[in-house]
Amino acid sequence: MFLKHEDSVKAKFSRHGYNHMPRTVVGNDVWIGHGAKVRAGVRIGHGAVIGMGAVVTRDVGPYSVVAGNPARELRRRFDEGTIELLLKSAWWDFDDHHLTEAAKNFPDPKAFIRAEKLA
């Protein structure tokens, strides 16, 4: 049922505006463990891993592994040079054929980087 009429309250004594929530951004190739909570407005970088039950209150860098309450970085999945080249590759934007061909090197990021001629 839909009602259409004038507001019956003539005087407004308070205003209840809508609170716009900041945008949360989750990158590609991100793994978020069971029960993890991510605060509104947080940015999670490509390739990050969020541990089970983590409470993420701050931005998470690319290829970082975080866990805990509040979530803290435990380590990086790869060294800085490898992370930079993986981000440069933007492999998540590959077309289906290119992705299928590149997938054989995914288990070894260094081999993937060599095959894609990124280094």
Secondary structure, 3 states (H helix, E strand, C coil): CCCCCCCCCCCCCCCCCCCCCCCCEECCCCEECCCCEECCCCEECCCCEECCCCEECCCECCCEEEECCCCEEEEECCCHHHHHHHHHHCHHHCCHHHHHHHHHHCCCHHHHHHHCCCC
